[in-house]
C-alpha cells in the first residue's frame, strides 16, 4: 500500500437537520442574510448560511474544542443542563 501524504478523505455525505427557531431568531437570521448580501454583493439564503455560521461558532468555542480533544470527558450532565434554553441553574 502506498504511503500517500494525503490521508483518506473524511465522510462528506451531507446530513439534513431540521430545527424550529423562534420568530425573533428567524428575523435575526433574515437580517444577517440581508447584511451578507449588502456586504458581499451576493445573495445567499438563510439555509445556505446556517451551516457556515454553525461551523464558525463551533470552531471559535475553546471549551468545546478542549472537550473534543479530551474525548468529551470534560462535559457532564450539569454542564449540559446549564446551557439548555430556559434553564436558570447557574
Backbone torsions as a table, in degrees:
resi	resn	phi	psi	omega
1	UNK	NA	137.5	-178.5
2	UNK	-71.0	148.2	177.7
3	UNK	-101.4	79.6	-177.6
4	UNK	-76.1	145.5	176.7
5	UNK	-65.4	-37.4	178.7
6	UNK	-85.6	122.5	177.7
7	UNK	-75.3	175.0	178.9
8	UNK	-62.3	134.9	-179.4
9	UNK	-68.3	146.8	179.4
10	UNK	-73.2	166.4	176.2
11	UNK	-61.1	123.5	-178.8
12	UNK	-113.1	20.0	177.7
13	UNK	-71.5	119.8	-178.9
14	UNK	-68.5	149.4	177.1
15	UNK	-117.2	135.1	178.5
16	UNK	-93.4	128.4	178.3
17	UNK	-123.8	129.5	179.5
18	UNK	-108.5	129.2	178.1
19	UNK	-131.1	157.1	174.1
20	UNK	-112.4	129.9	-179.1
21	UNK	-118.5	159.7	177.8
22	UNK	-68.1	161.8	177.2
23	UNK	-60.9	-37.1	179.7
24	UNK	-64.7	-45.4	178.6
25	UNK	-66.9	-38.8	177.3
26	UNK	-58.5	-43.9	179.3
27	UNK	-66.5	-39.5	178.2
28	UNK	-62.3	-40.1	178.1
29	UNK	-65.3	-40.9	176.5
30	UNK	-64.1	-40.7	178.0
31	UNK	-63.5	-39.5	178.4
32	UNK	-63.5	-44.0	179.2
33	UNK	-61.8	-38.3	177.9
34	UNK	-66.1	-42.7	178.5
35	UNK	-66.3	-37.6	175.8
36	UNK	-59.1	-47.1	179.7
37	UNK	-61.5	-42.7	179.5
38	UNK	-65.3	-38.9	-177.3
39	UNK	-73.6	-46.0	-172.6
40	UNK	-105.4	-7.3	179.5
41	UNK	71.2	15.9	178.8
42	UNK	-128.3	133.3	-179.7
43	UNK	-89.9	123.3	175.9
44	UNK	-125.2	139.0	178.7
45	UNK	-72.7	159.5	176.3
46	UNK	-57.2	-41.9	-179.7
47	UNK	-61.5	-32.8	177.5
48	UNK	-74.9	-33.3	-176.9
49	UNK	-79.5	-34.6	-173.0
50	UNK	-55.2	-46.4	179.6
51	UNK	-58.2	-38.1	179.2
52	UNK	-71.9	-35.7	177.1
53	UNK	-64.4	-45.5	178.8
54	UNK	-63.4	-41.5	179.1
55	UNK	-61.3	-46.9	178.2
56	UNK	-60.1	-42.2	-179.9
57	UNK	-61.9	-49.5	-178.4
58	UNK	-64.1	-39.4	179.8
59	UNK	-67.3	-25.5	-178.0
60	UNK	-92.0	-5.7	-178.7
61	UNK	-88.1	100.9	-175.7
62	UNK	-64.4	-37.8	179.5
63	UNK	-64.5	-39.5	178.4
64	UNK	-65.4	-45.3	179.3
65	UNK	-59.9	-42.9	179.6
66	UNK	-64.2	-43.7	179.7
67	UNK	-63.5	-39.8	178.1
68	UNK	-65.8	-40.6	179.7
69	UNK	-63.1	-35.5	-179.9
70	UNK	-88.4	10.3	178.8
71	UNK	79.1	25.6	-179.8
72	UNK	62.2	13.4	-179.9
73	UNK	-69.4	-18.8	-177.9
74	UNK	-78.9	-14.0	-179.0
75	UNK	-92.6	144.3	179.5
76	UNK	-136.2	175.8	-178.2
77	UNK	-66.9	-30.3	178.6
78	UNK	-66.8	-36.6	177.8
79	UNK	-67.8	-41.7	179.5
80	UNK	-63.3	-46.1	-177.7
81	UNK	-67.8	-29.4	179.5
82	UNK	-66.8	-31.2	-176.6
83	UNK	-93.6	-2.0	179.4
84	UNK	-69.1	136.3	175.5
85	UNK	-58.1	135.9	179.6
86	UNK	88.3	-10.3	178.3
87	UNK	-80.9	132.0	-177.8
88	UNK	-114.4	17.2	179.8
89	UNK	-88.0	107.7	178.5
90	UNK	-128.9	NA	NA
